[in-house]
Amino acid sequence: MLLREIKRKALKLVEEDFRIIDFSFALPYTYVLIEGERGRALGVAMTLPEEVGTYRTSIEEPSLEVFIERADSLNVIERTLALAAINAVSQYYIDVSNAPNLDVVELLDDSFEKVAIIGNMPPVVRTIRERGFDVYVFERNPKLWDRNTLSDALEYWLLPEVDAVIASGSAILNGTLEMMLDRAKRAKFFILTGPTAQLLPEFLRGSGVTHLATMKVVDIDTALVKLKLGSFRGFEAGSRKYIIGVGG
């Protein structure tokens, strides 16, 4: 299970002097703020309210290790906090100073024909369609469907046909990433995108993911306020976009 492997690698990087400064299971993003000798780092994960149901977490004494240990929990609250914690550790160590500040669509050239977008992202979908690609858009949440959106149930059938996949980082969280990677073996690019994809590239090396297109929070104090206020745009305004290769 990929999440278990990510958990194992993340736990190896947890230092004794790491402290959790703040955390919250919240909308639109769950977040974990940590501090170590190098300073602070903020990790986030998209909250999936449609999957929460009546779950109650069994965590009684929060710590970085306790959060990360729950990465493969069947409880989506625990899994979300775990991924935000793993992303915080990743962002503490990651160096994106030389990573290009690009939009994910700029990775695609004319050699690609069919592109799958996992998670309805209207700006990305619009730009890719304007460039003339044949696009499949899959979405699990019916509230985010439009007339051109396909149910995620069709991913198993259609992903073997595509040349590139642009998937929301939430695919890590909802447990569908491994199935997508298995079905999309023809794809030259498999790109995880969005704030939830803040992982260290080495956590995904050898998985089939080729790129991470995400963001590093550079104005942590402002971002925290915006997160507490439930703001998408305000949070992203305090961040730097980057694209980084994962490697084989």
Secondary structure as GFF3:
##gff-version 3
##sequence-region A 1 248
A	DSSP	alpha_helix	2	13	.	.	.	ID=ss1
A	DSSP	beta_strand	19	24	.	.	.	ID=ss2
A	DSSP	beta_strand	29	36	.	.	.	ID=ss3
A	DSSP	beta_strand	39	46	.	.	.	ID=ss4
A	DSSP	three_ten_helix	49	51	.	.	.	ID=ss5
A	DSSP	alpha_helix	64	69	.	.	.	ID=ss6
A	DSSP	alpha_helix	76	93	.	.	.	ID=ss7
A	DSSP	three_ten_helix	104	107	.	.	.	ID=ss8
A	DSSP	beta_strand	114	118	.	.	.	ID=ss9
A	DSSP	alpha_helix	122	130	.	.	.	ID=ss10
A	DSSP	beta_strand	134	139	.	.	.	ID=ss11
A	DSSP	three_ten_helix	142	144	.	.	.	ID=ss12
A	DSSP	beta_strand	149	151	.	.	.	ID=ss13
A	DSSP	three_ten_helix	152	154	.	.	.	ID=ss14
A	DSSP	alpha_helix	155	158	.	.	.	ID=ss15
A	DSSP	three_ten_helix	159	161	.	.	.	ID=ss16
A	DSSP	beta_strand	164	168	.	.	.	ID=ss17
A	DSSP	alpha_helix	170	173	.	.	.	ID=ss18
A	DSSP	alpha_helix	177	183	.	.	.	ID=ss19
A	DSSP	beta_strand	189	193	.	.	.	ID=ss20
A	DSSP	three_ten_helix	195	197	.	.	.	ID=ss21
A	DSSP	three_ten_helix	201	203	.	.	.	ID=ss22
A	DSSP	beta_strand	211	217	.	.	.	ID=ss23
A	DSSP	alpha_helix	220	228	.	.	.	ID=ss24
A	DSSP	alpha_helix	232	237	.	.	.	ID=ss25
A	DSSP	beta_strand	239	245	.	.	.	ID=ss26
###
